[in-house]
Amino acid sequence: MVELFRETRQPEFSRAIEYIGSDLAREHSPESGYRSLPDEALRRIRLVGLFYDDVGKLVAHGVVDERLIIGSYGPNIVNMWEVLAPYFYRERELTTKAMVYFEDLAHRARTRPQAQVHSELRLEASPPPPPPAQ
């Protein structure tokens, strides 16, 4: 798990998330799936998609508690799935059933929101103290 967490902290992963969230749909139609996209777009989609697909495998097979993943990445999983789903669904029509574990993970994250997981875990707030009076 530490390795997985480390991967999401890499600048390349962050840039891929940003690109998918803000530029992918504007620059490229999902009409041809994702495998035929230009190399840079494909690399970013694969980086994020395969990461969440692999994490989804761990969750689906009970290796990792979904609360750990949803509590850490829930909104991002849902957001990335919503952008990438049209590309993956079209790819499924053209070639093979891609990213099924990512899809399952997105469904879990959508139906069990991060705030709910945090509540179940009884995570507590610790706001900073007020500034000293002057």
N, C-alpha and C positions, 0 to 999 in steps of 0.2 A: 504494500500500500504506500509506503514511503516513496518508492520509485514512481508510482502513479502520480502522487501529489507533486513530486519534483518535476515531472514532465509538464504539468500545467503551469508551472512557474517559469518555464523557459520563454524567452522573448519571442521565439519563432511561433510557439503555441498562441501566445497573446496576440501576435500580429495576425495569425490565421483566424482567430475568433473575431477580431475587429474587422477583417476583410469580409468574412462571411456575413457578419451582422450588418455591415454598412454598404458594401460594394458588389457583392456577388450577383444578386438578383438584378441590379441595375446594369451590370456589364454583360451578363450571360443568361440566356434563356434556359430553362430546364428541358426544352423541347427535345434535345438529343441525349438526355441523361447527363451524367457527370463525367464518364470516362473519356468522352471526346472533347472535353474542354481543354483550353490551352494549359500547358504544363504547370504554370504557376498557380492557376486556379485549382487545377486537379490536385496538386501537391497539398494545398491548404485544406481542401475538402477532405482528402484522405487523412491528413494529420488529425483533424478534429473528429471526423466520422469514425475512423478506425479506433481512435482512443475511446470514444464513447461506446462503440460496439464491443470492444474488449472489456471495458468496465461493465457493460450490460451482461456479458457472458458470466463474469464473476458474480454478479447479483443474481441472475436467473438460476444459476447452479448452486446458489447458497454458500458460495465461498466467502462472500463479503455481505455483511448486513446492509440492506438497501438504505437504512437510515444514515449510515456513514456517508454514502455517496450522495443521496438526496440532500442531506444536511449540509454537505460541502458544495455541491454543484447544481442543485435542483433547478433554479431559474435558468441557468446557462444551458443545461441539458434541454430544457423545453424550448428556449429561444433558438438554439442551434438546430434542433429537430424541425421546428416550424419553417426555418429558412431552407434547410436541406431536403426536407421530405419530398418536394416536387421533383427534385433531381434524382432522388433514390427511387421513387415510384416509377418515374419514366425509365430509369435504368433497368428496373425489374421487368418492365414490358419489353425492353430491347434485348437484354442479356440474361441476367440471373438475379435471384432474390438476394439483394444486397442489404446490409445493415439492419437485419431483423432484431438483433439484440439491442442496438441503439434505439430502435423504435419501441421495443418493450420498456426500455429504461425511461424513455421520454413519457410513455404512458404512465408508468409508476410515479414519475416526478410530477406529472400534471395532476394525478388523482390523489397524491399525498404531498401537498406543498411543503416547501422547506420550513415555513413557519410552524406547520403542524409537527414536523419532525423535531424541531427545536423545542416545542412545547412538550412533546412526549418525553424528550430527554431531560426536561426540566432545566434547560440552560438558563442561567441567571444573568441579569444585567448588572453592571457595575459602573454607573456613570461617574465621570470625574467629579471631584469635590468642587464646590463653588470657589471662585477666586477669592483671595483674602480681601477683606474690606480695606479701603484706602482712606 
